[in-house]
Amino acid sequence: MELATLLVVNALLFLVLLLWLRRKVDRELNAERAIERVRREVADLITELNGTTERNITLIEDRVKRISDLLQKTDKRIAMLQRESEKHDIGVGVYTDLMERRRRAARESAGAGGSEEGSGVSESAPRQMPAYDDSTGSGGDPESREGSGRSLRNRVRDLHRAGMSAEAIARKVGSSLGEVELIIGLERDDEDGRAVEE
């Protein structure tokens, strides 16, 4: 009798366990639950992708802004370089014109017998140099502008003899680089002319 009771109890336990397992398997395999789980996973993925996309967009906008700033700075530097190039070209043109006049005057003085008046540029002939423009810092007669009681030409000559570069001199005296180079070139030519005469 006890064996029969034990068998019945075991059968009942087995039956309960079987029902519980079946219900659990049904719950796990239920299509709606599976779809709901997939939906949750997809929603999590979308949220993560949105966060990553926003971070990437912020980074791209930051880079675009930096590139735009760099382009503006580059454009400004190119414009400044073009202005300096134009100033330099004007200075070279003036320098070439002055050299031609000196050569002509030297030829005329050699043809006239080398009188003392003809040894340089004629004082009576007006120097045709472009008027100085304060906004661009180009043109003009370097000796006509006074600075602290000395002509620009003297100041440039003294600074150049002291070993300063043309760029540093241009900044110091407030003149264009082309004009400073022109004055330095004229001084060299004067020194070369004096050396040849001696």
Sequence and secondary structure as in RCSB ss.txt:
>XXXX:A:sequence
MELATLLVVNALLFLVLLLWLRRKVDRELNAERAIERVRREVADLITELNGTTERNITLIEDRVKRISDLLQKTD
KRIAMLQRESEKHDIGVGVYTDLMERRRRAARESAGAGGSEEGSGVSESAPRQMPAYDDSTGSGGDPESREGSGR
SLRNRVRDLHRAGMSAEAIARKVGSSLGEVELIIGLERDDEDGRAVEE
>XXXX:A:secstr
 HHHHHHHHHHHHHHHHHHHHHHHHHHHH HHHHHHHHHHHHHHHHHHHHHHHHHHHHHHHHHHHHHHHHHHHHH
HHHHHHHHHHHHHHHHHHHHHHHHHHHHHHHHHHHHTT  GGGGSS SSS       BTTTTB S TTTSEETTE
EHHHHHHHHHHTT  HHHHHHHHT  HHHHHHHHHHHHHHHHHHHHH 
